[in-house]
Amino acid sequence: MTRTLRLFRTHPSGVLLVAQILGILAYPLLEVYPQNRVLTLALSLFGLVVLGLALAVVRATPSLTWVAVLIGIPAVVLTVVDVVTFSAQPWHLWSDVFHAIFYGYTFVSLLRYMFADDVVTFDELLAVGATFTVAVWFWAYLYGICQTLVPGSFIAAVNPAGVRTWFELLFLSCTTMTSTGLSDIMPVTPQARSLVMLQQIAGMLYLAIIVARLVGLTRRKSARP
């Protein structure tokens, strides 16, 4: 237990990154067993753990922890309500809204953490990956909000007219963020297409900023006598 706590204190970004990767591996179970309420509850609880890890990461950054707590508490409560009400509206919409705000704040906090000084630590390198996955979650929740407010925003090769699941929206977010273009899920309304374009721009800018940051620090280090 002591070793685990020490690992979390020294590498909070790495722990968050691993947790989100585990989430990517676990969420497909919801596609296979969509009616299994026990599984849905278990993965929802796992999502709460990820929120807690994200909150702990914010504590390690220059951002204000109380702001993250203020946003995170409604997100946690609405997650539980969302499960109990079987994703009924308007609870599902408000859950997506607070999750998007929380992950957006976490994303900004991680960026501040990586740019806070001129020394690149191992955890800051892990934060590069954690920041990317947090951004993927953030845009997935925005897509969920868009889908609720503008029905039919996204179509897919399978069940084109159906409502896109959380994992489908996460998949769309990841393929858009990485600019791989492999997604079989497509935006078809102007609002959805605007969001996708904004994420494409954000993904390219994020990569450019991180590369410029690392190259600049490397050159600065080599220029020192």
C-alpha positions in Angstrom: 0.0 0.0 0.0 2.8 2.4 0.9 4.6 1.7 -2.4 1.4 2.3 -4.3 0.8 5.6 -2.6 4.4 6.6 -3.2 4.0 5.7 -6.9 0.8 7.8 -7.1 2.4 10.8 -5.4 5.4 10.7 -7.7 3.7 9.8 -10.9 0.1 10.9 -10.7 -0.1 11.6 -14.5 1.2 8.1 -15.2 -1.4 6.5 -13.0 -4.2 8.5 -14.7 -2.9 7.5 -18.1 -2.9 3.8 -17.2 -6.4 4.1 -15.7 -7.7 5.6 -18.9 -6.1 3.0 -21.1 -7.7 0.3 -18.9 -11.0 2.1 -19.5 -10.5 1.9 -23.3 -10.0 -1.9 -22.9 -13.0 -2.3 -20.5 -15.7 -0.2 -22.1 -16.2 -2.6 -25.1 -17.9 -4.9 -22.5 -20.8 -2.5 -22.5 -21.2 -3.1 -26.2 -21.2 -6.8 -25.8 -23.5 -6.9 -22.7 -25.6 -3.6 -22.9 -28.3 -4.8 -20.6 -26.1 -6.0 -17.8 -26.8 -3.5 -15.0 -24.1 -4.9 -12.8 -21.4 -4.4 -15.4 -22.8 -1.0 -16.2 -22.6 -0.1 -12.5 -19.1 -1.5 -12.2 -17.8 0.5 -15.1 -19.5 3.6 -13.8 -17.8 3.1 -10.5 -14.5 2.7 -12.4 -15.3 6.0 -14.1 -15.7 7.6 -10.7 -12.2 6.3 -9.8 -10.8 7.9 -13.0 -12.5 11.2 -11.9 -10.8 10.9 -8.6 -7.4 10.2 -10.2 -7.9 13.3 -12.4 -8.8 15.4 -9.4 -5.6 14.2 -7.7 -3.6 15.1 -10.8 -5.0 18.6 -10.7 -3.7 18.9 -7.1 -0.2 18.4 -8.5 -0.6 21.2 -11.0 -0.6 25.0 -10.6 -4.4 25.1 -11.1 -6.9 25.6 -8.2 -8.0 22.3 -6.7 -11.2 23.7 -5.2 -12.4 24.6 -8.7 -11.9 20.9 -9.8 -13.7 19.7 -6.6 -16.6 22.2 -7.3 -17.0 20.7 -10.8 -16.2 17.1 -9.8 -18.8 16.7 -7.1 -21.8 17.3 -9.5 -20.1 15.0 -12.0 -19.9 12.2 -9.5 -23.5 12.7 -8.3 -24.8 12.8 -11.8 -22.9 9.7 -12.8 -24.8 7.8 -10.1 -28.1 9.3 -11.1 -27.4 8.5 -14.7 -26.9 4.8 -13.9 -30.0 4.7 -11.6 -32.3 6.4 -14.1 -30.9 4.3 -17.1 -29.5 7.4 -18.8 -32.8 9.2 -18.7 -32.9 12.9 -19.7 -32.2 15.5 -18.6 -29.9 13.8 -16.2 -27.8 12.2 -18.9 -27.3 15.6 -20.6 -26.2 17.3 -17.4 -23.9 14.4 -16.6 -22.2 14.9 -20.0 -22.0 18.7 -19.4 -20.3 18.5 -16.0 -18.0 15.7 -17.2 -17.0 17.8 -20.2 -16.3 20.8 -17.9 -14.3 18.7 -15.5 -12.1 17.1 -18.2 -11.7 20.4 -19.9 -10.4 21.9 -16.6 -8.1 18.9 -16.1 -6.8 19.3 -19.6 -5.8 22.9 -19.0 -4.3 22.0 -15.6 -2.1 19.3 -17.2 -0.9 21.8 -19.8 0.0 24.3 -17.1 1.8 21.5 -15.2 3.9 20.6 -18.2 4.8 24.2 -18.9 5.3 25.3 -15.3 9.1 25.2 -15.4 12.1 24.5 -17.6 12.8 21.0 -16.2 11.1 18.0 -17.8 10.5 15.3 -15.2 9.5 11.7 -15.9 6.0 12.4 -14.7 5.7 15.4 -17.0 6.6 13.1 -19.9 3.8 10.8 -18.8 1.6 13.8 -18.6 2.0 14.2 -22.4 0.1 11.0 -22.8 -2.4 11.7 -19.9 -3.2 15.1 -21.4 -3.9 13.5 -24.7 -6.3 10.9 -23.3 -8.0 13.6 -21.1 -8.6 15.6 -24.3 -10.1 12.5 -26.0 -12.5 12.1 -23.1 -13.4 15.8 -23.1 -14.3 15.8 -26.8 -16.3 12.5 -26.4 -18.5 14.2 -23.8 -18.9 17.2 -26.1 -20.1 14.8 -28.8 -22.5 13.3 -26.3 -23.9 16.7 -25.6 -24.2 17.4 -29.3 -26.0 14.2 -29.9 -28.6 14.9 -27.2 -29.2 18.5 -28.2 -29.2 17.7 -32.0 -30.5 14.2 -32.5 -29.1 12.4 -35.5 -25.8 14.2 -35.3 -23.8 11.1 -36.0 -24.4 8.1 -38.2 -22.4 4.8 -38.3 -21.9 1.8 -40.7 -23.8 -0.4 -38.1 -27.3 0.8 -37.1 -27.0 4.1 -38.9 -30.1 5.7 -37.4 -29.4 4.6 -33.8 -28.1 6.7 -30.9 -24.4 6.4 -30.7 -23.1 4.7 -27.5 -20.5 6.2 -25.2 -17.8 3.9 -26.6 -18.6 4.8 -30.2 -18.3 8.5 -29.4 -15.0 7.8 -27.6 -13.8 5.9 -30.6 -14.8 8.8 -32.9 -13.0 11.2 -30.5 -9.8 9.2 -30.5 -9.7 8.7 -34.3 -10.3 12.4 -34.8 -7.7 13.5 -32.3 -5.1 11.3 -33.9 -6.1 12.3 -37.4 -6.1 8.6 -38.5 -9.5 8.9 -40.2 -10.3 5.3 -39.4 -13.7 5.9 -37.8 -16.9 4.4 -39.3 -18.8 6.9 -37.3 -19.4 10.2 -39.1 -20.9 13.6 -38.2 -23.8 14.6 -40.4 -25.2 17.7 -38.9 -23.5 21.1 -39.1 -23.1 21.3 -35.3 -21.4 17.9 -35.1 -19.1 18.7 -38.1 -18.1 21.9 -36.4 -17.1 20.0 -33.3 -15.1 17.5 -35.3 -13.3 20.2 -37.1 -12.4 22.0 -33.9 -11.0 18.7 -32.4 -8.9 18.1 -35.6 -7.4 21.6 -35.2 -6.9 21.1 -31.5 -5.2 17.7 -32.0 -2.7 19.2 -34.5 -2.0 22.2 -32.3 -1.4 20.0 -29.3 1.2 17.9 -31.1 2.9 20.9 -32.5 3.1 22.6 -29.1 4.4 19.6 -27.3 7.1 19.0 -30.0 8.1 22.6 -29.9 8.3 22.5 -26.1 10.5 19.4 -26.0 12.8 20.7 -28.8 13.1 24.1 -27.2 14.1 22.6 -23.8 16.6 20.2 -25.5 18.3 23.1 -27.3 18.3 25.2 -24.2 20.0 22.4 -22.3 22.6 21.8 -24.9 23.4 25.6 -25.1 24.3 25.7 -21.4 28.0 25.9 -20.7 
